[in-house]
Amino acid sequence: MPKYVGAHVSASGGVENAPKNAKEINAKAFALFTKNQRQWVAKPLSMQSIDEFKINLKEANIAPEHILPHDSYLINLGHPEEEKLEKSRNAFIDELQRANQLGLKLLNFHPGSHLQKISKRDSNYEKLLEEAEYKCLDVIAESMNLAIEATKDSDVILVIENTAGQGSNLGYKFEHLAYLIDKVKDKNRVGVCLDTAHTFAAGYDLRTKEAYEDTMKKFDEIVGFKYLKGMHINDSKAKFASRVDRHHSLGKGEIGLDAFKFIMNDERLDNIPLILETIDESIWDKEIELLYSFNEDARPK
């Protein structure tokens, strides 16, 4: 099966422009925001925008299942404050509905943050941190179940992105992802997106063949490849296990190019969107070309 490589393209001027922008860089997949990611509320999608999006998608020869829309950065499905949690849940349901209107199958999101201030000097630090994390994971799981219930007429999959674990962000351990999947009632509506920079910064190595295989084995044992619905393909400015989220262009960061060669030759990663979020969008077309050069047979015909 081929590899579907693309990038997180701009939807400026309307979602209908995203497929055009993807086509310009010879992408076979793409990500987009279906509304302004820094605003809570957006105008509903117009029928004209929806129709043009679908037309432009066909012209770009990209299938809906190879598109990985991302929700707003404002949303925190594990927010400890009731009012802000409610706001996040409503916004998330709206994002799922927008993806469904566009005929898309996936919605990528960061799980959430517990926002608790726990002093590292506290002798019970590890225990308090774990309690805060799992209490928050329970809230996130509840948010996911409510969102699935509210969109029963849809089959859009809630795709949990792993994180670097910066601040109080959850999802930096494969165990967090597995815990959320376990708590979601409808397993057909849940999946995972692995971000290479986040994976690396969270302490899962990818730099050598041995390290890559070890990390993927852990992922399969703890989460399971059947839940892998997409990947973000990024090098990392941040050091290994630093828990810092800083993306870099391919081969320019701490991960190096070998990891991306392993990815392009790994059959377990066939037929899912592989999305660049590297920092220099002017070279995305070259990075897509580079990735396909690692495995010419993986280029969609």
C-alpha positions as CSV (number, residue, x, y, z in Angstrom):
1,M,0.0,0.0,0.0
2,P,1.2,3.5,-0.7
3,K,2.2,6.3,1.7
4,Y,0.0,9.4,1.8
5,V,2.3,12.3,2.6
6,G,1.3,16.0,2.9
7,A,1.3,19.0,5.2
8,H,-0.9,21.2,7.4
9,V,-1.9,23.7,4.8
10,S,-3.6,27.1,5.1
11,A,-7.4,27.4,4.8
12,S,-7.2,31.2,4.7
13,G,-10.0,32.7,2.7
14,G,-12.2,29.6,3.2
15,V,-11.8,25.8,3.7
16,E,-12.3,25.4,0.0
17,N,-8.7,26.7,-0.5
18,A,-7.0,24.0,1.5
19,P,-7.2,21.3,-1.2
20,K,-5.8,23.8,-3.7
21,N,-2.9,24.6,-1.4
22,A,-2.3,20.9,-0.9
23,K,-2.2,20.3,-4.6
24,E,0.3,23.1,-5.1
25,I,2.9,21.2,-3.0
26,N,2.1,17.8,-4.6
27,A,0.6,16.6,-1.3
28,K,-1.3,13.2,-1.2
29,A,-2.8,14.1,2.2
30,F,-3.3,17.3,4.3
31,A,-4.3,18.8,7.5
32,L,-6.3,22.0,8.0
33,F,-8.2,24.1,10.6
34,T,-11.9,24.2,9.6
35,K,-12.2,27.5,11.4
36,N,-9.9,30.1,13.0
37,Q,-8.0,28.0,15.6
38,R,-7.6,31.0,18.0
39,Q,-11.3,31.8,18.2
40,W,-14.0,30.0,20.2
41,V,-16.9,30.6,17.8
42,A,-16.9,30.8,14.0
43,K,-19.5,31.3,11.3
44,P,-21.1,28.1,10.2
45,L,-19.7,26.6,7.0
46,S,-21.7,27.8,4.0
47,M,-23.1,25.3,1.5
48,Q,-21.0,27.0,-1.2
49,S,-17.8,26.5,0.8
50,I,-18.6,22.9,1.5
51,D,-19.4,22.2,-2.2
52,E,-16.3,23.9,-3.4
53,F,-14.2,22.1,-0.8
54,K,-15.4,18.7,-2.2
55,I,-14.9,19.8,-5.8
56,N,-11.4,21.0,-5.1
57,L,-10.6,17.9,-3.2
58,K,-11.5,15.8,-6.3
59,E,-9.3,18.0,-8.5
60,A,-6.4,17.5,-6.1
61,N,-7.0,13.8,-6.2
62,I,-7.0,13.4,-2.4
63,A,-9.4,11.1,-0.6
64,P,-11.3,12.3,2.5
65,E,-9.7,9.6,4.6
66,H,-6.3,11.1,4.0
67,I,-7.3,14.5,5.5
68,L,-6.6,15.1,9.2
69,P,-8.3,18.3,10.3
70,H,-7.1,19.7,13.6
71,D,-9.3,21.3,16.3
72,S,-8.8,24.7,17.9
73,Y,-5.9,25.2,20.2
74,L,-8.2,26.8,22.7
75,I,-10.1,23.6,23.5
76,N,-9.1,21.7,26.7
77,L,-11.4,18.7,27.2
78,G,-9.9,18.1,30.6
79,H,-10.3,21.7,32.0
80,P,-10.7,21.7,35.8
81,E,-13.2,24.7,35.7
82,E,-16.8,23.8,34.9
83,E,-17.5,26.8,32.7
84,K,-14.4,26.5,30.6
85,L,-14.8,22.8,30.3
86,E,-18.4,23.3,29.0
87,K,-17.1,25.9,26.5
88,S,-14.4,23.4,25.3
89,R,-16.9,20.6,25.0
90,N,-19.3,22.7,22.9
91,A,-16.5,23.9,20.7
92,F,-15.3,20.4,20.2
93,I,-18.7,19.1,19.2
94,D,-18.9,22.0,16.6
95,E,-15.5,20.9,15.2
96,L,-16.8,17.3,14.8
97,Q,-19.9,18.6,13.0
98,R,-17.8,20.7,10.7
99,A,-15.6,17.8,9.8
100,N,-18.7,15.7,9.1
101,Q,-20.2,18.5,6.9
102,L,-17.0,18.4,4.8
103,G,-17.3,14.7,4.3
104,L,-14.2,14.0,6.4
105,K,-13.5,10.9,8.5
106,L,-11.1,12.2,11.2
107,L,-10.6,15.0,13.7
108,N,-7.2,15.4,15.4
109,F,-7.0,16.9,18.9
110,H,-4.7,17.3,21.8
111,P,-6.1,15.4,24.8
112,G,-6.0,18.3,27.4
113,S,-4.2,19.7,30.3
114,H,-4.8,19.4,34.1
115,L,-3.5,22.9,34.8
116,Q,-2.6,22.0,38.5
117,K,0.3,23.6,40.1
118,I,2.2,20.9,42.0
119,S,5.5,21.7,43.6
120,K,8.4,19.4,42.6
121,R,9.7,20.0,46.2
122,D,6.7,18.3,47.6
123,S,7.7,14.9,49.0
124,N,4.5,13.4,47.4
125,Y,5.1,15.1,44.1
126,E,5.0,11.9,41.9
127,K,1.8,10.6,43.6
128,L,0.1,14.0,43.4
129,L,1.1,14.4,39.8
130,E,-0.3,11.0,38.9
131,E,-3.6,11.7,40.7
132,A,-4.0,15.0,38.9
133,E,-3.2,13.4,35.5
134,Y,-5.6,10.5,35.9
135,K,-8.4,12.7,37.3
136,C,-8.0,14.9,34.2
137,L,-7.9,11.8,31.9
138,D,-11.2,10.8,33.3
139,V,-12.7,14.2,32.5
140,I,-11.2,14.0,28.9
141,A,-12.7,10.6,28.4
142,E,-16.1,11.9,29.6
143,S,-15.8,14.8,27.2
144,M,-15.1,12.4,24.3
145,N,-18.0,10.2,25.2
146,L,-20.3,13.2,25.4
147,A,-19.0,14.4,22.0
148,I,-19.6,11.0,20.4
149,E,-23.1,10.9,21.8
150,A,-23.8,14.4,20.5
151,T,-22.7,13.4,17.0
152,K,-24.3,9.9,16.7
153,D,-25.3,10.7,13.1
154,S,-21.6,11.0,12.2
155,D,-18.8,8.5,11.9
156,V,-16.0,11.0,12.4
157,I,-13.2,9.4,14.4
158,L,-11.8,11.3,17.4
159,V,-8.0,11.1,16.8
160,I,-6.0,11.7,20.0
161,E,-2.6,13.2,19.3
162,N,0.3,12.3,21.6
163,T,2.1,15.2,23.2
164,A,5.6,16.2,24.3
165,G,4.3,16.6,27.8
166,Q,5.1,20.2,28.1
167,G,3.5,22.0,31.0
168,S,0.6,20.0,32.3
169,N,-0.3,18.6,28.8
170,L,-1.5,14.9,28.9
171,G,-0.9,12.3,26.3
172,Y,2.9,12.1,26.5
173,K,2.8,8.5,27.7
174,F,1.4,5.8,25.5
175,E,-0.4,4.6,28.7
176,H,-2.4,7.9,28.6
177,L,-3.6,7.2,25.1
178,A,-4.5,3.6,26.0
179,Y,-6.4,4.8,29.1
180,L,-8.6,7.2,27.1
181,I,-9.3,4.5,24.4
182,D,-10.3,2.1,27.2
183,K,-12.8,4.6,28.6
184,V,-14.4,5.5,25.3
185,K,-17.6,3.5,24.9
186,D,-17.7,3.4,21.0
187,K,-14.3,2.1,20.0
188,N,-15.1,2.7,16.3
189,R,-15.0,6.5,16.9
190,V,-11.6,6.7,18.6
191,G,-8.0,6.6,17.2
192,V,-4.5,8.0,17.7
193,C,-2.1,10.4,15.8
194,L,1.6,10.0,16.6
195,D,3.7,13.1,16.2
196,T,7.3,12.2,15.7
197,A,8.7,15.4,17.5
198,H,6.3,14.9,20.4
199,T,7.1,11.2,20.7
200,F,10.8,11.9,20.7
201,A,10.6,14.8,23.2
202,A,8.4,12.6,25.5
203,G,11.2,10.1,25.7
204,Y,10.5,7.5,23.0
205,D,13.6,7.3,20.8
206,L,13.3,7.0,17.0
207,R,16.9,7.7,15.9
208,T,18.2,4.2,15.2
209,K,16.5,1.2,13.7
210,E,16.7,-0.6,17.0
211,A,15.3,2.4,19.0
212,Y,12.5,2.9,16.3
213,E,11.5,-0.7,16.5
214,D,11.5,-0.7,20.3
215,T,9.3,2.5,20.4
216,M,6.8,1.0,17.8
217,K,6.7,-2.3,19.7
218,K,5.8,-0.4,22.9
219,F,3.1,1.5,21.0
220,D,1.7,-1.7,19.6
221,E,1.7,-3.4,22.9
222,I,0.2,-0.5,24.9
223,V,-2.1,1.2,22.3
224,G,-2.2,-1.0,19.2
225,F,-1.6,-0.2,15.5
226,K,-5.3,-0.7,14.8
227,Y,-5.9,2.6,16.5
228,L,-3.2,4.5,14.5
229,K,-5.1,6.9,12.2
230,G,-2.4,9.4,11.2
231,M,1.0,10.8,11.9
232,H,2.6,14.2,12.1
233,I,6.1,14.1,10.6
234,N,8.4,16.5,12.3
235,D,12.0,16.8,13.4
236,S,12.6,18.3,16.8
237,K,14.5,21.3,18.0
238,A,14.1,20.0,21.5
239,K,16.4,17.4,23.0
240,F,15.4,13.8,23.6
241,A,13.1,13.3,26.6
242,S,13.1,17.1,27.2
243,R,9.3,17.3,27.3
244,V,9.6,20.4,25.2
245,D,7.5,20.9,22.0
246,R,9.5,22.5,19.3
247,H,9.3,21.3,15.7
248,H,12.1,21.5,13.1
249,S,12.6,20.9,9.4
250,L,13.4,17.3,8.5
251,G,17.0,16.4,9.1
252,K,17.7,19.8,10.8
253,G,16.8,18.7,14.3
254,E,17.7,16.2,17.1
255,I,15.9,13.3,15.4
256,G,17.8,13.2,12.1
257,L,16.7,11.8,8.8
258,D,17.0,8.0,9.5
259,A,13.8,8.0,11.5
260,F,11.9,9.2,8.5
261,K,13.4,6.6,6.3
262,F,12.2,3.9,8.8
263,I,8.7,5.5,8.6
264,M,8.5,5.5,4.8
265,N,9.5,1.8,4.7
266,D,7.2,0.7,7.5
267,E,4.2,-1.1,6.1
268,R,2.3,-0.6,9.4
269,L,2.1,3.1,8.5
270,D,0.5,2.6,5.0
271,N,-2.7,4.2,4.0
272,I,-2.9,6.8,6.8
273,P,-2.2,10.6,6.4
274,L,1.4,11.5,7.1
275,I,1.4,15.2,7.8
276,L,4.3,17.6,7.9
277,E,4.1,20.4,10.5
278,T,7.7,21.4,10.0
279,I,8.6,25.0,10.5
280,D,9.5,26.2,6.9
281,E,6.4,25.8,4.8
282,S,8.3,27.2,1.7
283,I,10.1,23.8,1.5
284,W,7.1,21.5,2.2
285,D,7.1,20.4,-1.5
286,K,10.8,19.5,-1.2
287,E,10.2,17.7,2.1
288,I,7.4,15.6,0.6
289,E,9.6,14.8,-2.4
290,L,12.4,13.8,0.1
291,L,10.2,11.5,2.0
292,Y,9.0,9.7,-1.2
293,S,12.7,9.4,-2.3
294,F,13.2,7.2,0.8
295,N,10.8,4.7,-0.7
296,E,9.9,5.2,-4.4
297,D,7.6,2.2,-4.3
298,A,5.4,4.0,-1.6
299,R,4.5,6.9,-4.0
300,P,0.8,6.7,-4.8
301,K,0.3,5.9,-8.5
